[in-house]
Amino acid sequence: MALDAWQGQVKSTDNLFNKLSDEQMMQEVSPSRNRGIYLLGHLIAVHDMMLPLLFLGESQYKELHPIFVDSPDKSTPNLPSVAELRAKWTAQVENMSKLFAGLTPDEWFTRHASITAEDFAAQPHRNRLNVVLVRTIHLSNHRGQLEFLLPKG
């Protein structure tokens, strides 16, 4: 169920990105808030950090972390293009779907990389599945913000 929720949020967000033009992606979701392009890059960067956290491989887009995680929107003058970020989003969605499908149910309940084996023994809820649950909520929150970029009416 948790992975279905993740996939549902990813699909809904993907559909939303496909509805938004490049021009709409350059707009703020509300006055003095993040732009669509920033939220797209942010989601890619945060999901990219899940790979090593879940022991699924190395980050693929490390160059996006300083721009979209460590810095606020509008603080970096030269962002990747919307088209480049859209391509990375699509590739990432496909890659993560394959990687997630390759894990057994038992593997989802093993520790993630940010907790030691000793701490995990005392806090078994800090597992890989919990990371996906938290990231699903994060994705849902930002998808809700992106909805404001759609035309009214």
Secondary structure as the mmCIF struct_conf table of DSSP 4:
data_model
#
loop_
_struct_conf.conf_type_id
_struct_conf.id
_struct_conf.beg_label_comp_id
_struct_conf.beg_label_asym_id
_struct_conf.beg_label_seq_id
_struct_conf.end_label_comp_id
_struct_conf.end_label_asym_id
_struct_conf.end_label_seq_id
HELX_RH_AL_P HELX_RH_AL_P1 ALA A 2 LYS A 19
BEND BEND1 LEU A 20 LEU A 20
HELX_RH_AL_P HELX_RH_AL_P2 ASP A 22 MET A 25
TURN_TY1_P TURN_TY1_P1 MET A 26 MET A 26
BEND BEND2 GLN A 27 GLN A 27
STRN STRN1 GLU A 28 GLU A 28
BEND BEND3 VAL A 29 SER A 30
TURN_TY1_P TURN_TY1_P2 PRO A 31 SER A 32
BEND BEND4 ARG A 33 ARG A 33
STRN STRN2 ARG A 35 ARG A 35
HELX_RH_AL_P HELX_RH_AL_P3 GLY A 36 LEU A 53
TURN_TY1_P TURN_TY1_P3 LEU A 54 PHE A 55
BEND BEND5 LEU A 56 LEU A 56
BEND BEND6 GLN A 60 GLN A 60
HELX_RH_3T_P HELX_RH_3T_P1 LYS A 62 LEU A 64
HELX_RH_AL_P HELX_RH_AL_P4 HIS A 65 PHE A 68
TURN_TY1_P TURN_TY1_P4 VAL A 69 VAL A 69
BEND BEND7 ASP A 70 SER A 71
TURN_TY1_P TURN_TY1_P5 ASP A 73 LYS A 74
BEND BEND8 SER A 75 SER A 75
BEND BEND9 PRO A 77 PRO A 77
HELX_LH_PP_P HELX_LH_PP_P1 LEU A 79 SER A 81
HELX_RH_AL_P HELX_RH_AL_P5 VAL A 82 ALA A 101
TURN_TY1_P TURN_TY1_P6 GLY A 102 GLY A 102
BEND BEND10 LEU A 103 LEU A 103
HELX_RH_AL_P HELX_RH_AL_P6 PRO A 105 TRP A 108
TURN_TY1_P TURN_TY1_P7 PHE A 109 PHE A 109
BEND BEND11 THR A 110 THR A 110
STRN STRN3 ARG A 111 ARG A 111
TURN_TY1_P TURN_TY1_P8 ALA A 113 SER A 114
BEND BEND12 ILE A 115 ILE A 115
HELX_RH_AL_P HELX_RH_AL_P7 ALA A 117 ALA A 122
TURN_TY1_P TURN_TY1_P9 PRO A 124 HIS A 125
BEND BEND13 ARG A 126 ARG A 126
STRN STRN4 ASN A 127 ASN A 127
HELX_RH_AL_P HELX_RH_AL_P8 ARG A 128 LEU A 146
HELX_RH_3T_P HELX_RH_3T_P2 GLU A 147 LEU A 149
BEND BEND14 LEU A 150 LEU A 150
HELX_LH_PP_P HELX_LH_PP_P2 PRO A 151 LYS A 152
#
